[in-house]
Amino acid sequence: MFGKLKNRLGMILGRISLLLCIQHRDGSLTRKK
């Protein structure tokens, strides 16, 4: 049970970090222009 919860948390954190990375990259790209 705990393993499943931990795995799900990891997936959510990974998705959030991925979204933040994409947003940051887009922001820097638009800032350069």
Number of C-alpha atoms within 10 A of each C-alpha: 6 7 8 9 10 11 12 12 12 12 12 12 12 12 12 12 12 12 12 12 12 12 12 12 12 12 11 11 10 9 8 7 5
